[in-house]
Amino acid sequence: MTKQIHVRARKFLQEFFNDEELTNFCFDYFPQVYNDFTVGMQKSQKVRMLVENSQRRGRFDELLAALERERPKSYPDHFAEQPHLIDLEPQPKKAIEHNPHQIFISHAHQDAKFAQQLADDLRTNGWETWIASDNIQPGEKWVEAINRGLMESGIFALLISANALISRWVKSETNAAISLEHRGKIRFVPLTLEPVSMPPLWETYQKIPFSEDYNQGLKHLLRRLSSNDHGDFPRPKQIVVPVRPDSSPLIEIVTEPKIELEKADNEQSDSFIHPITGKEMVRIPAGTFSFSNSIGELQKIYLDEFWIDKTPVTNSEYQRFLDANPEYEVPSVASAKLFSLLSDNIFEKPLARLLDYATYKLDNLEKCAWNSQSRMYPAGKSDHPVVLVTLQNIVDYGKWAGVELPTVEQWVKAAIGLDNRIYPWGDYWNENYCNSAERKIRETSSVKDFSPQGNSYYDCIDMSGNVHEWTIKKSHKYVMGRKVEQFQYILKGGSWRSNRLDVKIIISDHFELGKNNIGSKMDISSSDRGFRNVISKSPT
């Protein structure tokens, strides 16, 4: 395109737009230019900025189309040799088709390069994308295009950065997307490009980090998108993650019928299926993280790499252990009855309510008890966490499978990752993200019910609510010159009986073996306690 046409465009803007009209024109069609306007800027400066920006970004045809739309009578006299870029005849409105497989990428214009790279990688993996630079039609106002993109798309990917936080367009798009998400019209998936302090409403969503490792972030995003728990959202048959730099080969990870990452020569998988337990375990990489101790002091702690169960051990998974040990006792009510009643101080309740309350508690225990004759778990609860298991049962399960309870520090890192969040999903409470007392379910729930929205930093499930989870704290003392190991068993995460304050990651219940208190013995169980395990190395 010749320099002459650029000069004519500047003259046209100067002649046919006053300052207010030019400002509104940029707001409607070129918001990234509008955002750079400053107080006191002259109209000629705005015109030059608009034309130069359109040239530099390859959007000059869009500028001409917008001029033709806004000044249809004057445009032909000044740009007669230019083809018509828009249809000026009124056309019947076409119905907007909703595409659940299309991802709307919302980003600040300063993050355009990252957004374009992400869009390219998503398309490589079979997803369709809507990104302003590619999808705004000639002569289409920005607001019209954004509305169309939001209505067409089934997924909204928000790129969170310092620039995004001050972008009025990003905030407007995000507010609209959250409204659509609450009505079940769109999935909201925030991605963090850098550590920033964000609005409270954004914090309630589980975010995917891209700030340290693009490839890891992309794999996490593709797994989230490919989740089969979202009704009509289709899944691609294959995940292709380009390894940066671009000269490196592509890694192909087949995900049908279940997403199970396989090791490539130049990369370590982030999950695997344990050959004995059948459980999916996720990798928690080595490194330091921030850990709040029991008195609220923030400490930096280093942990070696380890692998942790993605979910608490479920009834169907615990049955593998029982099938391998046919003489082993099944989870029963007997050991839980006394503890369940005494731990609630039942004898402090008014006598008139004593019998009713005891009956309610025992009925609740019966709901989760196994059939001792058939050795089967309760009907319909195959994917509920196994409960009514004692610490001795858990230790025996670990010996059978070659796994062990996580330390407190391991469990916390798997829950909060690197940003010391209050809940697994972020810093703000949302009762739809876990099975707590606020949900009034009043018993265990499927480990699928609050995933992925309640997943942790490392994609672990049910780390707040559903069941308390046993962890261990090891220490030692010297007795007459001899080193003696001590074990303290600590419950983390809260349960279906816990309120929103008691499912915070920092909250713990302590049970020290050897102390004379209810709940400290190895043979006592409860209807709201479960467990998950760790190993230090994945099978080779």
PEKACOR-V857519 format. One line per field, one symbol per residue. phi: phi as a letter, one per 30 degrees, with the letter a starting at -180 (. if undefined). A space follows every 50 residues. Layout:
# PEKACOR-V857519
phi=???
This chain:
# PEKACOR-V857519
phi=.ddddddddddddddcbdddddddddddcbdddedcdbdidddddddddd ddddddcicdddddddddddbdddeddcbdddddcbcdddcdddddcdcd cccdccadddcddddddddddddecjccbbbedccddeicdeddddeddd dddcbcccccbddddcddddddddddddddddcicaccbdbccadbdcee ddddcdccdcdcbdddddddddddddeccbhdddcddbcbcdcddddddd ccbdccdbdbdcdcdcacdcaacddcdiddccdcddkcbdbdddciddbc bcbdebbbedbedceddddeddddbdcdddebdedceddddddchdddde edcedddddddddddddcddddddhcdeeibdcdddbicdddedddeddd cibadddedddddddcicchddceclcbdbddcadcdddhdiadbddddb bcdcddecidcidbiibebdbbbcbabcchicdcdbbbcbcbjibdddde dccddddbccbcdjdcbdjcddccbadbbbabbbbdbddc
